[in-house]
Amino acid sequence: MSDRMVPVCRTSDVPIRQGREFEVAGRAIAIWNVNGTFHATDAVCPHAEGPLTAGFVTGSVVTCPMHAWMFDVATGRAVRPAMAPNLVRYNVVIEGDQVFVRLPE
């Protein structure tokens, strides 16, 4: 299966230490700016579909505003609780000031 690269936003659309939610090919995807490095994950918490971009970001870890579940946006891994499902993570490509994500076909 091949991937396709989809433009999502400009780097200036996502402030440092924050995330922004975008609708991309029918999916809610969060773009995260971790000190100038961009990451992309699902935008909603797998627990209760809380809006992760409304959460608090410390380093590369976001805390869901609904029930305080924590995820590392760089890897998609659940931090707390450890047995929580991981977030889907998407590869990010930066070209100039444009942020692209790779989506499976």
Summary of the structure (lengths in Angstrom):
residues: 105
radius of gyration: 12.8
end to end distance: 6.7
largest distance: 38.1
contacts: 324
relative contact order: 0.25
helix: 6%
strand: 53%
